[in-house]
Amino acid sequence: MSTVDRHGLELSGMGPEAIRHYERALDALLFFRPEVSTEVEAALSADPGAPMANAFAAYLGLLGTESVDAGAARERYAAFVPTPTRVGAREVAHMRAADAWLAGDIHLAGDILHEVVVAYPRDALALLIGHQIDFLTGDAVRLRDRVGGALSAWDRDDPHYGPVLGMAAFGLEEAGHYARSEQAGLAAVAANPRDVWAIHAIVHTYEMQGRFAEGIRYLDARTADWTGGNYLNVHNWWHYGLFSIEAGAIDRALAVYDAVLHHDKSAGLAMELLDASALLWRIHLVGSRQAGRWNRLADAWAARADGPYYAFNDTHAVMAYLGAGRIADAQAVVRDRETWLADPHPGVANHAMTAEVGLPVCRALVAFEQGRYADTVDTLVPIRHRLNTYGGSHAQRDAIQQTLVEAALRADRHDLARTLLSERVNVRPTSPYNWLGRARLADALGKPAEAADARERAAGYTAAITTAWGR
């Protein structure tokens, strides 16, 4: 039994019912709707041996960077036996990609899916999964080119063209093409107002350009489109929190934190805890102590008892332990990862991600919280230009860059602090954070006029942001 999907791509071993659920699952995934899981399960129930339904289920077990889910997906996929006597080359490639990622080689999975998209540019599942792999590995060039290379094969009237364009927007943003990214993102949202990934891409362009007030206005104007019924709700609220911190509105950022990022009913998912840590750490860096919130967040990380699965998560767990004053717990993560790295793990991408970036970042964070600011600087400077290799976006990784700035200022590394702040102002001259850093440096160098000028600039840019709230 073999038939095709709406794009003419072969779906071996699927009857009409399974195809119907598979198509619904793909629609849900493209718009980050939670019913994707239910629809994939329904497709598998209809045709348990369908290769693409099984590959889809494996991908779902991996996207959340949850080691428990990945383990369950690995066990289930290992027991899967394709029922068709003939499986097409595209489907075989998807099975190989799933095999590779389940075995820990996310880079190989991304390479295989790249070849799929070259041959089958209208394979929306290959595009989206490959796109997420590029995000999880911090590969900005592939984020841009994987989707960009397929875009010309898509008809603008295709219902999936909008979300594909939204993916292209995020890739363009991460590669620094902000005007083109905003244009593509706005077009994607015009086609589908609830395209939360495209909304997310637009918000990133505002963040990276220092257009904080516009970001607030954009999110406020579209609250009904992005705040419910999707997997990006928490993350897009995190962006709102970032804008609030830039405005010096720590109260607003904490209100976002309490209402959405972490509270008594939070599910404890890694991606959500990561956002919670990332927001509180920035608040921590500006000197606002949040002991109660940190302790509750640290408890949530501890309850997960994560092993070495995704280095990017490790660093955010360490932030939570340090914010809560539980340095021993943070050091335990460091020791555990050191022990794990002592043995070879062939084909496991997280081994290199941990060794080269994740573990050094964890050590630098511990040093920072212990007041060993020079050690933080010495650990982060050699890797600061390749933090991307352990995943996340530029906006997410900026928490580490800000930690380096703060450590340089506290360690009286004035030349380095000047360089770092100059770099930041060159990229985002409207950021109050950057100008307040310049003011502190000028104070340390005994230059009161420069400090006053920097603070005046910061105040002006802060006032510009707060106009978004009418205050």
PAKE-472025 format. One record per atom (N, C-alpha, C, O): residue in three letters; x, y, z. Coordinates in steps of 0.1 Angstrom, whole numbers, plus 5000, padded with zeros to 4 digits. Example, Ala and Ser with C-alpha at 12.3 -4.5 7.8 and 13.67 -1.06 7.14 Angstrom:
BEGIN
ala513249435078/ala512349555078/ala513249675078/ala514249675085/ser512849785071/ser513749895071/ser512950005079/ser513450115080/
% end
This chain:
BEGIN
met500949885000/met500050005000/met500950125000/met501750145009/ser500750214990/ser501550334990/ser500650444983/ser500050424973/thr500650564989/thr499950674984/thr500750804986/thr501850794991/val500150914984/val500951044985/val500251144993/val499051134996/asp501051244998/asp500451345006/asp500051464997/asp500051444985/arg499651575003/arg499151684995/arg500151744985/arg499851814976/his501451714988/his502551774980/his503051664970/his504051684964/gly502351554969/gly502751444960/gly503951364965/gly504551294957/leu504151364978/leu505251284984/leu504751154989/leu503651144995/glu505451054986/glu505050914989/glu504950895004/glu505750935012/leu503850825008/leu503550785022/leu503350635022/leu502150595021/ser504350555023/ser504250405023/ser503450355035/ser503650405046/gly502650255033/gly502050185044/gly500950265051/gly500550235062/met500450365044/met499350455050/met498050445042/met498050465030/gly496950415049/gly495650425043/gly495150555045/gly495750645051/pro493950585040/pro493250715040/pro493150775054/pro493350895057/glu492850685064/glu492650735078/glu493950785084/glu494050895090/ala495050705082/ala496350745087/ala496850865080/ala497450955087/ile496650875067/ile497050995060/ile496351125065/ile496951225067/arg495051105068/arg494251225073/arg494851275086/arg495051395088/his495151175095/his495751215108/his497251265106/his497651365113/tyr497951205097/tyr499351255094/tyr499351405090/tyr500151485094/glu498451435080/glu498351565075/glu497951665086/glu498451775087/arg496951625094/arg496551715106/arg497751735115/arg497951845121/ala498551625117/ala499651635126/ala500751735121/ala501251815128/leu500951735108/leu501851825101/leu501451965103/leu502252055105/asp500151985100/asp499552125102/asp499752175116/asp500252285118/ala499552085126/ala499652125140/ala501152155143/ala501352255150/leu502052075138/leu503452095141/leu503952235135/leu504652305141/leu503452265123/leu503952385116/leu503452505124/leu504152615123/phe502352495132/phe501852605140/phe502052585155/phe501452655163/phe502852485158/phe503252455172/phe502052435181/phe502052475193/arg501052365176/arg499852335184/arg499952195190/arg500452105184/pro499552185203/pro499752065210/pro499051935205/pro499351825208/glu498051955196/glu497351835191/glu498151755182/glu497751655177/val499351805179/val500251725170/val500451585176/val500551495168/ser500651575189/ser500951445195/ser499751355193/ser499851235189/thr498551405195/thr497351315194/thr497151275180/thr496751155177/glu497451355170/glu497251325156/glu498251225152/glu497951125144/val499551235156/val500551135153/val500150995158/val500250895152/glu499650995171/glu499250875177/glu498150805169/glu498050685168/ala497250895165/ala496050835157/ala496550775144/ala496050675139/ala497550845137/ala498050785125/ala498750655127/ala498550565120/leu499450645138/leu500150515142/leu499150415145/leu499350295142/ser498050455152/ser497050355155/ser496350295143/ser496050175142/ala496150385133/ala495550335120/ala496450245113/ala496050145107/asp497750285112/asp498750205104/asp500050195112/asp500950285110/pro500250105121/pro501350105130/pro502750085123/pro503750125129/gly502750035111/gly504050015105/gly504350115094/gly505350095087/ala503650225094/ala503950335084/ala505250405087/ala505350455098/pro506150405078/pro507450465081/pro507450615085/pro508050655095/met506650695077/met506650835080/met505950865094/met506350955101/ala504950795097/ala504350815110/ala505250785121/ala505250845132/asn506050675120/asn506950635130/asn508150735131/asn508650765142/ala508650785120/ala509650885120/ala509151015127/ala509851075135/phe507951055123/phe507351175129/phe507251155145/phe507551245152/ala506851045149/ala506751015164/ala508051025170/ala508251075181/ala509150975163/ala510450985169/ala510951125170/ala511551165180/tyr510651205160/tyr511051345160/tyr510351415172/tyr510951495179/leu509051385174/leu508351455185/leu509051425199/leu509051505208/gly509551295200/gly510151265212/gly511551335215/gly512051325226/leu512051395204/leu513351455205/leu513351605205/leu514251675211/leu512251665200/leu512251815198/leu512351895212/leu512852005212/gly511751835222/gly511751905235/gly512951895243/gly513051955254/thr514051835238/thr515251815246/thr515051745259/thr515751775269/glu514051665260/glu513751595272/glu514351455271/glu513951375263/ser515351415280/ser516051295279/ser515051175281/ser515251065275/val514151185290/val513151075293/val512351055280/val512150935276/asp511851165274/asp511051145262/asp511851085250/asp511350995243/ala513151125250/ala514051075239/ala514250925241/ala514250845232/gly514450885254/gly514650745257/gly513450655253/gly513550545248/ala512250715256/ala510950635253/ala510850625238/ala510450525233/ala511150735231/ala511050735216/ala512050635210/ala511750575200/arg513250635216/arg514250545211/arg513850395213/arg513950315203/glu513250365224/glu512750225227/glu511650195217/glu511550085211/arg510750285215/arg509550255207/arg510050245192/arg509550155185/tyr510950325188/tyr511350325174/tyr512150195171/tyr512050145160/ala512850155181/ala513650025179/ala512749905176/ala513149815169/ala511549915181/ala510649805180/ala509749815167/ala509049725164/phe509849925160/phe509049955148/phe509549865137/phe510749865134/val508649805130/val508949725118/val508149775107/val506849765107/pro508749825096/pro507849875085/pro507049765079/pro507549655076/thr505749795076/thr504949695070/thr505049695055/thr504749595048/pro505349815048/pro505349805033/pro506549715028/pro507549715035/thr506349655017/thr507449575011/thr508449665004/thr509549635002/arg507949785000/arg508849884994/arg508750015000/arg507650065002/val509850075004/val509850205011/val510650295002/val511750264998/gly510050414999/gly510750514990/gly511950574996/gly512150565009/ala512850624988/ala514150684992/ala513950795002/ala514750805012/arg512950885000/arg512750995009/arg512350935023/arg512950985033/glu511550835024/glu511150785036/glu512250705043/glu512450715055/val513150645035/val514250575041/val515250685047/val515750655058/ala515350795041/ala516250905046/ala515650955059/ala516450975069/his514350975060/his513751015073/his514050915084/his514350945095/met513950785080/met514150685091/met515650685095/met515950665107/arg516550715085/arg517950725089/arg518150845098/arg518950845107/ala517550955095/ala517651075103/ala517151055117/ala517751095127/ala516050985118/ala515450955131/ala516450865139/ala516650885151/asp516950765132/asp517950675138/asp519150755144/asp519550735155/ala519650845135/ala520850915139/ala520651005151/ala521451005161/trp519551075151/trp519251165162/trp518951085175/trp519351125186/leu518150985174/leu517950895186/leu519150845192/leu519250815204/ala520150815183/ala521450765188/ala522350875193/ala523450855198/gly521951005193/gly522651115198/gly523451205188/gly524051305191/asp523351165175/asp524051235165/asp523151335158/asp522651305147/ile522851445164/ile521951545159/ile522451605146/ile521751645137/his523851625145/his524451685133/his524251595121/his523851645110/leu524351465123/leu524151375111/leu522651375107/leu522351375095/ala521851385117/ala520351395114/ala520151515105/ala519351515096/gly520751625109/gly520551755102/gly521051745088/gly520451795078/asp522251675086/asp522851655073/asp521951575064/asp521651605052/ile521351465069/ile520451375061/ile519251455057/ile518851445046/leu518651525066/leu517451605063/leu517751715053/leu516851755045/his518951765053/his519351865043/his519251805029/his518751865020/glu519851685028/glu519751615015/glu518351585011/glu518051584999/val517451555020/val516051525017/val515451655011/val514751645001/val515751765017/val515151895013/val515751934999/val514951994991/val516951904996/val517551934983/val516751854972/val516351904962/ala516451724975/ala515751644965/ala514251664966/ala513551654956/tyr513651704978/tyr512251714980/tyr511951844987/tyr511651844999/pro512151954981/pro512052084988/pro510652114994/pro510552205002/arg509652044990/arg508352064995/arg507951965006/arg506851945010/asp509051895012/asp508851815023/asp508851895036/asp509851925041/ala507651935040/ala507552035051/ala508051975064/ala508552045072/leu507851845066/leu508351785078/leu509851785079/leu510451825089/ala510551755068/ala512051765067/ala512451905069/ala513451925076/leu511751995064/leu512152135066/leu512052185080/leu513052235086/leu510952145086/leu510752195100/leu511652125110/leu512252185119/ile511851995109/ile512651925118/ile514151965116/ile514851985125/gly514551975103/gly515952025101/gly516152165106/gly517152195112/his515152255105/his515152385110/his515352385125/his516152465130/gln514652305132/gln514752295146/gln516152235151/gln516652275161/ile516652145143/ile517952095146/ile518952205144/ile519852215152/asp518852295134/asp519752405132/asp519652495144/asp520652555149/phe518452515150/phe518252605161/phe518952535174/phe519652605181/leu518752405176/leu519252335187/leu520752325187/leu521452305197/thr521352345175/thr522852335174/thr523452475171/thr524652485169/gly522552575171/gly523052715170/gly523752745157/gly524652825156/asp523252685146/asp523852695133/asp523052805125/asp522152775118/ala523552925126/ala522753035120/ala522753035105/ala521853065098/val523852985099/val523952985084/val522952875079/val522252905069/arg522952765085/arg521952665081/arg520552705084/arg519652675076/leu520352775095/leu518952825098/leu518552905086/leu517352905082/arg519352985081/arg519053075069/arg518852995056/arg517953015049/asp519852915053/asp519952855040/asp519152725038/asp518752695027/arg518952645049/arg518152525047/arg516752555041/arg516252495032/val516052655048/val514752695043/val514852785031/val514052775022/gly515752875031/gly515952965020/gly516152895007/gly515652934996/gly516852785008/gly517152704996/gly515952634990/gly515952594978/ala514952614998/ala513752544994/ala512652634990/ala511752594983/leu512752764994/leu511652854993/leu511152874978/leu509952884976/ser512052874969/ser511652894955/ser510852784949/ser510152804939/ala510852674955/ala510052554950/ala508652554955/ala507752474951/trp508252654964/trp506952664970/trp506052764963/trp506452874959/asp504852714961/asp503752804955/asp503252894966/asp502952844977/arg503153024964/arg502753114974/arg501253084979/arg500853134989/asp500553014970/asp499152984974/asp499052854983/asp497952824987/asp500152784984/asp500152664992/asp499852695007/asp500452795012/pro498952625013/pro498652655027/pro499852645037/pro499852715047/his500852575033/his502052565041/his503152665038/his504152675044/tyr502952745027/tyr503952845023/tyr504152945035/tyr505252985037/gly503052985042/gly503253085052/gly504153035063/gly505053105067/pro503952915069/pro504852875080/pro506252845075/pro507152865082/val506352805062/val507752795057/val508452925056/val509652945059/leu507653035052/leu508253165052/leu508553215066/leu509553285068/gly507753175076/gly508053205090/gly509353145094/gly510153205102/met509653025090/met510852955093/met512053035086/met513053065093/ala511853075074/ala512853155067/ala513153285074/ala514253325075/ala512053345080/ala512253465087/ala513153455099/ala514053535102/phe513053345107/phe513853315118/phe515353295114/phe516253345120/gly515453215103/gly516853195098/gly517553325094/gly518753345097/leu516753405087/leu517353535083/leu517753615095/leu518753685095/glu516853615105/glu517253695117/glu518453645124/glu519353725128/glu518653515126/glu519753465133/glu521053485125/glu522153495131/ala520953505112/ala522053525103/ala522353675101/ala523253715094/gly521553765108/gly521753905108/gly521053985097/gly521454105096/his520153925090/his519453995079/his518154045085/his517053995081/tyr518254145093/tyr517054185101/tyr515954245093/tyr514754215095/ala516254335083/ala515154395075/ala514454285067/ala513254285066/arg515254195061/arg514554095053/arg513853995062/arg512753945058/ser514353965073/ser513653885083/ser512253935087/ser511253865087/glu512354065090/glu511054135095/glu510054125083/glu508854105085/gln510554155071/gln509654155060/gln508954015058/gln507754005056/ala509853915058/ala509353775056/ala508353735068/ala507353675066/gly508753775080/gly507953735092/gly506553805091/gly505553745094/leu506553935087/leu505254005086/leu504353945076/leu503153935077/ala504953905065/ala504253835054/ala503653705059/ala502453665056/ala504453625066/ala503953505072/ala502753525081/ala501853445081/val502853625090/val501853645099/val500553705092/val499453675096/ala500753775082/ala499653825074/ala498853705068/ala497653715067/ala499553605064/ala498953485058/ala498253405069/ala497253345067/asn498853395081/asn498353315092/asn498653385105/asn499753375111/pro497653465110/pro497853545122/pro498353465134/pro498953525143/arg498053335135/arg498453255146/arg499753175144/arg500053075150/asp500553225134/asp501853165131/asp502853205142/asp503553305140/val502853135153/val503653185165/val505153175162/val505853255169/trp505553095153/trp507053095150/trp507353215142/trp508453275144/ala506553255133/ala506853385126/ala506753505135/ala507553595134/ile505753505144/ile505653615154/ile506953615162/ile507553725165/his507453495166/his508653485174/his509853535166/his510753605171/ala509853515153/ala510953565144/ala510953715144/ala512053785145/ile509753775142/ile509653925142/ile510153985155/ile510854085155/val509753925166/val510153975179/val511653965181/val512254055187/his512253855176/his513753855176/his514353965168/his515354025173/thr513854005157/thr514454115150/thr514354245158/thr515354325158/tyr513254265165/tyr513154385174/tyr514254375185/tyr514854475188/glu514354265191/glu515354245202/glu516754275197/glu517454345203/met517054215186/met518454225181/met518854365176/met519954405176/gln517854435172/gln518054575167/gln517854685178/gln518054805175/gly517454635190/gly517254735201/gly515954815199/gly515854925204/arg514954755191/arg513754825189/arg512754765199/arg511754705196/phe513054795212/phe512354735223/phe510854775224/phe509954695226/ala510654905222/ala509254955223/ala508354895212/ala507254865215/glu508954885200/glu508154815189/glu507854675192/glu506754625189/gly508854605199/gly508554465203/gly507454455212/gly506554365211/ile507454545222/ile506354545232/ile504954575225/ile504054505228/arg504954675217/arg503754705210/arg503254595201/arg502054565201/tyr504154535194/tyr503754425185/tyr503154305193/tyr502154255189/leu503854265204/leu503254155212/leu501954195219/leu501054115219/asp501854315223/asp500654365230/asp499454365219/asp498354325223/ala499754405207/ala498654415197/ala498254275193/ala497054265188/arg499054175195/arg498654045190/arg498553935201/arg498653815199/thr498153985213/thr498153895224/thr497253775222/thr497553665225/ala496153795215/ala495153685213/ala495753575204/ala495353465204/asp496753615195/asp497253525185/asp498353435191/asp498553325186/trp499053475201/trp500253405205/trp500253355220/trp501153275224/thr499253395228/thr499353365242/thr498753235247/thr498753205258/gly498053165237/gly497453045242/gly497352935231/gly497352975219/gly497252815235/gly497052705225/gly498252665216/gly498052615206/asn499452695221/asn500652665213/asn501852645223/asn501852685234/tyr502852575217/tyr504052545225/tyr504952665227/tyr505952645235/leu504752775220/leu505652885221/leu505152995231/leu505853095232/asn504052975237/asn503453065246/asn504453115256/asn504653235258/val505153025263/val506053065274/val507253135268/val507653235274/his507753085257/his508953145251/his508753295246/his509553375248/asn507553315240/asn507253445236/asn507053545247/asn507353665246/trp506453495258/trp506353575270/trp507753605276/trp507953715281/trp508653515274/trp510053535279/trp510653655271/trp511253745277/his510353665258/his510753785250/his510153915256/his510854015257/tyr508953905260/tyr508254025266/tyr509054065279/tyr509254175282/gly509453965286/gly510253985298/gly511554055295/gly511954145303/leu512254015284/leu513454075281/leu513254225278/leu514054305282/phe512254255270/phe511954395267/phe511754475280/phe512154585281/ser511054415290/ser510754475302/ser512054505310/ser512254615316/ile512954415310/ile514254435317/ile515054545311/ile515654625318/glu515054555297/glu515754665291/glu515154795295/glu515954895296/ala513854805298/ala513254925302/ala513454955317/ala512955055322/gly514154865323/gly514354875338/gly513054845346/gly513054865358/ala512054785339/ala510854745345/ala510854605351/ala510254515346/ile511654595361/ile511854455367/ile510554405372/ile510354285372/asp509754495377/asp508454455382/asp507554385372/asp506954285374/arg507654445360/arg506854385349/arg507454245345/arg506754145342/ala508754245344/ala509454115341/ala509154005351/ala508853895347/leu509054045363/leu508753945374/leu507253905373/leu506953785377/ala506453995369/ala505053965368/ala504853855357/ala504053765358/val505553875346/val505553775335/val506053645340/val505553535337/tyr507153645347/tyr507753525353/tyr506753455361/tyr506553335360/asp506053525371/asp505153455380/asp503953405373/asp503353305376/ala503453475363/ala502153445356/ala502353325346/ala501453245344/val503553325340/val503753235329/val504953145329/val504853025328/leu506153205332/leu507353125331/leu507453015341/leu507852905338/his507253045354/his507352945364/his506352975376/his506453085382/his505552875378/his504552895389/his504152755394/his504752655389/asp503252745403/asp502852615409/asp502352515399/asp502452395401/lys501752555388/lys501152465378/lys502152445366/lys501652375357/ser503352495367/ser504252475356/ser504552325354/ser504652255364/ala504752285342/ala504852135339/ala506352085342/ala506551965342/gly507252185343/gly508652135346/gly509352095334/gly510352015335/leu508952135322/leu509552095310/leu510852175308/leu511052285313/ala511852115302/ala513252175301/ala513152305294/ala513752405299/met512452315283/met512452435275/met511752555283/met512252665282/glu510852525292/glu510152625300/glu511052665312/glu511152785315/leu511652565318/leu512552595329/leu513752675324/leu514352765331/leu514252645312/leu515352715306/leu514952865305/leu515852955308/asp513752895300/asp513353035299/asp513353105312/asp513653225314/ala512853035322/ala512653085336/ala514053125341/ala514253235347/ser515053035340/ser516353055344/ser517053175337/ser517653265343/ala516753175324/ala517453285316/ala516953425319/ala517653515319/leu515653435323/leu515053565327/leu515553605341/leu516053715343/leu515453505350/leu515853545364/leu517353575364/leu517853655372/trp518153505356/trp519653535357/trp519953675352/trp520853745358/arg519253725342/arg519453865338/arg519053965349/arg519754065351/ile517953925356/ile517554015367/ile518554005378/ile518854105385/his519153885380/his520253865390/his521453955387/his522054005396/leu521753955374/leu522954035370/leu522854185373/leu523754255375/val521554235372/val521354375375/val521154405390/val520854515394/gly521354295398/gly521454315413/gly520154295420/gly520054335432/ser519154235414/ser517854215420/ser517854065426/ser517853975418/arg517854055438/arg517853925445/arg516453865446/arg515553935450/gln516253745441/gln514953685441/gln515053545447/gln514753445441/ala515353535460/ala515653415466/ala514553315465/ala514753195462/gly513353355468/gly512153265468/gly511953205454/gly511753085453/arg511953295444/arg511753245431/arg512853145427/arg512653045420/trp514153185430/trp515253095426/trp515152955433/trp515452855427/asn514752955446/asn514652825453/asn513652735447/asn513852615445/arg512452795443/arg511452715437/arg511852665423/arg511552545419/leu512552745416/leu513052705403/leu514152595404/leu514152505396/ala515052615413/ala516052515416/ala515452385420/ala515952275415/asp514452385428/asp513752265431/asp513152195419/asp513252065417/ala512652275410/ala512052215397/ala513152145389/ala512952045383/trp514352215388/trp515452155380/trp515952025387/trp516151925381/ala516052035400/ala516551915408/ala515551795406/ala515951685406/ala514251825406/ala513251715404/ala513451645391/ala513051525390/arg514051705381/arg514251645368/arg515351535369/arg515251435362/ala516351565377/ala517451475378/ala518051445365/ala518351325362/asp518251545357/asp518751525343/asp520251475343/asp521051525351/gly520451385334/gly521851345331/gly522351425320/gly521751525316/pro523551395315/pro524151475304/pro523451445290/pro523751345284/tyr522451525287/tyr521751505275/tyr521851625265/tyr522051605253/tyr521751745270/tyr521751865262/tyr522451975270/tyr521952025279/ala523652015266/ala524552105274/ala523852235276/ala524052295287/phe523052285267/phe522452415268/phe521552415281/phe521452505288/asn520852305283/asn519952285295/asn520852285307/asn520452345317/asp521952225307/asp522852215319/asp523152355324/asp523152375336/thr523552445315/thr523952575320/thr522852645327/thr523052725336/his521652625322/his520452695328/his520052635341/his519552705350/ala520252505343/ala520052435356/ala521052495366/ala520752525377/val522352515362/val523352565370/val523052715374/val523252745386/met522452795365/met522052925369/met521052925380/met521152995390/ala520052825379/ala519052815390/ala519652785403/ala519352845414/tyr520552685403/tyr521152645416/tyr521952765422/tyr521952785434/leu522752835413/leu523552945418/leu522653055423/leu522953115434/gly521553085416/gly520653195420/gly520053165434/gly519753255442/ala519853035436/ala519252995449/ala520352975460/ala519952945472/gly521553005457/gly522652995467/gly523052845469/gly523752815479/arg522652755460/arg522952615462/arg524152585453/arg524052505444/ile525352635457/ile526552625449/ile526952475449/ile527452435439/ala526752405459/ala527052255459/ala526352185448/ala526852095442/asp525052215446/asp524252155436/asp524852185422/asp524952105413/ala525252315420/ala525852355407/ala527152285405/ala527452235394/gln527952275415/gln529252205414/gln529052055411/gln529851995405/ala527951995417/ala527651855414/ala527351835399/ala527751735394/val526651925393/val526451915378/val527751915371/val527951845362/val528652005375/val529952015369/val530751885370/val531251835360/arg530751835382/arg531551705384/arg530851595376/arg531651515371/asp529551585376/asp528951485368/asp529251485354/asp529551385347/arg529251605348/arg529551615334/arg531051595331/arg531451535321/glu531951625341/glu533351595339/glu533551445339/glu534351395331/thr532851375348/thr532951225348/thr532451165335/thr533051075330/trp531351215330/trp530751165318/trp531751185306/trp531851105297/leu532351305306/leu533251335295/leu534551245295/leu535251235285/ala534851195306/ala536051115307/ala536050985298/ala537050935295/asp534850945295/asp534650825286/asp534250875272/asp533550975271/pro534650805262/pro534250845248/pro532850815246/pro532250715251/his532150895238/his530750865234/his530650895219/his530150995214/pro531150795211/pro531150815197/pro529850845191/pro528850785194/gly529850945182/gly528550985176/gly527551065184/gly526551105179/val527851095196/val526951165205/val527351315205/val528451355210/ala526651395198/ala526951535196/ala527151615209/ala527951705210/asn526351575219/asn526351645232/asn527751635239/asn528051715247/his528551535235/his529851515241/his530651635238/his531251705247/ala530751675225/ala531551795221/ala530951915226/ala531652015230/met529651925225/met528952045230/met529152075244/met529352185249/thr529251965252/thr529551985267/thr530952015269/thr531252105277/ala531851945262/ala533351965265/ala533752105261/ala534552165268/glu533352145249/glu533852265243/glu533152395248/glu533852505249/val531852385252/val531152505256/val530352485269/val530552565278/gly529552385269/gly528652375281/gly529352365294/gly528952435303/leu530352285295/leu531052265308/leu531852395312/leu531852445323/pro532552455302/pro533252585305/pro532252695310/pro532552765319/val531152695304/val530152795308/val529652765322/val529552865330/cys529352645325/cys528952605339/cys530052645349/cys529752705359/arg531352625346/arg532352655355/arg532452805356/arg532652855367/ala532252885345/ala532353025346/ala531253085355/ala531453175362/leu530053025354/leu528953075362/leu529153045377/leu528853135385/val529752935380/val530052905394/val531053005399/val530953055410/ala532153025391/ala533153125395/ala532553255397/ala532853325407/phe531653295389/phe530953425390/phe530253435403/phe530353535411/glu529453335407/glu528653345419/glu529553335431/glu529153375442/gln530753275430/gln531653275441/gln532553395442/gln533453415451/gly532253495433/gly533053615434/gly534453615427/gly535253705428/arg534653505420/arg535953485413/arg535753535398/arg535753465389/tyr535653665398/tyr535253725385/tyr536353715374/tyr536053705362/ala537553725379/ala538753705369/ala538653565363/ala538953555351/asp538353465371/asp538253335366/asp537053315356/asp537153245345/thr535953385358/thr534853385349/thr535353445336/thr535053395325/val536053565336/val536553625324/val537453525317/val537353515305/asp538353475324/asp539453385317/asp538753265311/asp539353215301/thr537653215317/thr537053095311/thr536153135299/thr536053055289/leu535453245299/leu534553285289/leu535153345277/leu534753325265/val536253425279/val536853495267/val537253405256/val536953435244/pro537853285259/pro538253205247/pro537153145239/pro537353095228/ile535953135246/ile534853065239/ile533753165235/ile532653115229/arg533853295238/arg532753385236/arg532253395222/arg531053425219/his533153365212/his532753385198/his532253245192/his531853245180/arg532153145200/arg531653015195/arg530652955205/arg530452835205/leu530053035213/leu528952995222/leu527852925214/leu527152835219/asn527652975201/asn526552915193/asn526652765191/asn525652705189/thr527852715192/thr527952565189/thr527352475200/thr527252355198/tyr526852535211/tyr526052445220/tyr524552485220/tyr523852445229/gly524152555210/gly522652575208/gly522152705212/gly522852795217/gly520852715209/gly520152835213/gly520252945202/gly520852935192/ser519553055205/ser519553175197/ser520553285202/ser521053265213/his520853385194/his521653495199/his521053555211/his521753585221/ala519753575211/ala519153635223/ala519253555235/ala519453605246/gln519153425234/gln519253335245/gln520653335251/gln520953335263/arg521653325242/arg523053315246/arg523553445251/arg524653455257/asp522853555250/asp523253685255/asp523353685270/asp524053775276/ala522653595277/ala522753585291/ala524253555295/ala524753605305/ile524853475287/ile526353445290/ile527153565286/ile528153595294/gln526853625275/gln527653745272/gln527553855282/gln528553925285/gln526353875287/gln526153975298/gln526853935311/gln527354025318/thr526953805313/thr527753755325/thr529253795323/thr529853835333/leu529753785311/leu531053815308/leu531353965310/leu532354015316/val530354045305/val530454195307/val530554225322/val531354305327/glu529654175330/glu529554195344/glu530854155351/glu531354225360/ala531354035347/ala532553985354/ala533754075350/ala534554105359/ala533854125338/ala534854215334/ala534854345342/ala535854395347/leu533654395344/leu533554525352/leu533954495366/leu534654575372/arg533454385372/arg533754365386/arg535154325389/arg535754345400/ala535854265379/ala537254225380/ala538154335376/ala539354325376/asp537654455373/asp538454575369/asp539254545357/asp540354595355/arg538754455348/arg539354435335/arg538854545326/arg538054515317/his539354665327/his538854775321/his538954775306/his538054815299/asp540054735301/asp540254725286/asp539254625280/asp538654655270/leu539054515286/leu538154415281/leu536754465282/leu535954455273/ala536354525294/ala535054585295/ala534754685285/ala533654695279/arg535754775282/arg535554875272/arg535254815258/arg534354855251/thr536054705255/thr535854645242/thr534554575241/thr533854595231/leu534154505252/leu532854435251/leu531654535250/leu530754515242/leu531754635258/leu530654735257/leu530654815244/leu529554845239/ser531854845239/ser531854905226/ser531254815215/ser530554865206/glu531554685216/glu530954595206/glu529454595207/glu528754595197/arg528954595219/arg527454595221/arg526854725217/arg525754715210/val527354835220/val526854965215/val526854975200/val525955035194/asn527854925194/asn527954925180/asn526854845173/asn526354885162/val526354735179/val525354655174/val523954715178/val523054715170/arg523854745191/arg522554795196/arg522754925204/arg522754925216/pro522855035196/pro523055165203/pro521955215211/pro522055315218/thr520755155210/thr519555205217/thr519255125230/thr518255135236/ser520255035234/ser520054955246/ser520455025258/ser521655065260/pro519455055267/pro519855115280/pro520955025288/pro521855085294/tyr520854895287/tyr521754805294/tyr523154845289/tyr524054855298/asn523354855277/asn524754885271/asn525255015276/asn526455025280/trp524455125277/trp524855255281/trp525155255296/trp525955325301/leu524355185304/leu524555185318/leu525855115321/leu526555155330/gly526255015313/gly527554945315/gly528655045312/gly529655055319/arg528455125301/arg529455235298/arg529555335309/arg530655375312/ala528455365316/ala528555455327/ala529355395338/ala530155465345/arg529055275342/arg529855215353/arg531355205350/arg532155225358/leu531655175337/leu533055175334/leu533755315335/leu534855325340/ala532955415330/ala533455545332/ala533655585346/ala534655655350/asp532755545355/asp532955575369/asp534255505374/asp534955575382/ala534455385370/ala535655315375/ala536955375370/ala537955365377/leu536855445359/leu538055505353/leu538155655357/leu539155715353/gly537255695366/gly537355835371/gly537055935360/gly537656045359/lys535955905352/lys535555995341/lys534156035344/lys533255985337/pro533856125353/pro532456155357/pro531656215345/pro530456185344/ala532256295336/ala531456355325/ala531056245316/ala529856245311/glu531856145313/glu531556035304/glu530455955310/glu529455905304/ala530555935323/ala529555855331/ala528155925330/ala527155855328/ala528156055332/ala526956125332/ala526256125318/ala525056105317/asp527156135308/asp526556135294/asp525955995291/asp524955985285/ala526655885295/ala526155755293/ala524855725300/ala523955665295/arg524755775312/arg523555765320/arg522355845314/arg521255795313/glu522755955308/glu521656035302/glu521155965289/glu519955965287/arg522055905282/arg521655825270/arg520755715274/arg519755685268/ala521155645285/ala520455525289/ala519055575293/ala518055505290/ala518955685301/ala517655735305/ala516755765293/ala515555745293/gly517355825283/gly516555865271/gly516055745264/gly514855735260/tyr516855635263/tyr516355515256/tyr515355445265/tyr514455375259/thr515555445278/thr514555385287/thr513255455285/thr512155385284/ala513255585285/ala511955665283/ala511355625270/ala510055615269/ala512155605260/ala511555565246/ala510855435247/ala509855415241/ile511455335255/ile510755205256/ile509455215264/ile508455155260/thr509555295275/thr508355295283/thr507155365277/thr506055355282/thr507355435266/thr506255495258/thr505355385253/thr504155405251/ala505855265252/ala505055155247/ala503955115257/ala502855065253/trp504155145270/trp503155125280/trp502455255284/trp501555255293/gly502755365277/gly502055485280/gly502455555293/gly501655615299/arg503755535296/arg504155595309/arg505455665307/arg506055725316/
% end
